[in-house]
């Protein structure tokens, strides 16, 4: 009998072990105290800023102007955005010198533009995760991944009502399993990388700047 056959014989003769039961993740998170809406907002902003994101909190009626001002200060001339309510609000607030470029067709039609002439891209976030300071971007269909990946400046807005304590809180509350997009991404900082000498560089593999506008009403704004 060969070594291979001996090993297989021992494996076949071994008694099967007891099945391993998966942990009750829902029960674990259910016993953890929840943050208040104000604490979620404060924690998300603090952790994004610690990762070198420029974070602003604005009223629903003011967020688009605040975002447009941030882009104007950076000298943005062409902004790439999709076609939805948030994108329409932002486009209406842009100064005359800034062009809103709608990308609503196959990437082959606008690939050259977005790599060569676009200064910033806008993406609405589906959720914010306070525990890690991350923003959830649901890409696919009318919201291509390219908008948040290619332009040197990435602008993201998120509604304060869509902030959650942690990933489990967000996935269970929004029922992610029922509606999986083409690409689901968590973003917490500008693109960054480091070489063997541990020299940190921004923008080598994506946006060098991340601007975040949190839309909140009342005293939180």
Secondary structure, DSSP 8 states (H G I E B T S, - for coil): --HHHHHHHHHHHS----------HHHHHHTS----HHHHHHHHHHHHHHTT-EEEEE-TTTHHHHHHHHHHHTT--EEEE-SSHHHHHHHHHS-TTSEEEE--S-HHHHHHHHHHT--EEEEE-SEEETTTTEEEEEEBTTB-THHHHTSSEEEEEEEGGGEESSHHHHHHHTTGGG---SEEEEE-SS-EEE-TT--EEESSSS-SEEEEEEE--GGG-
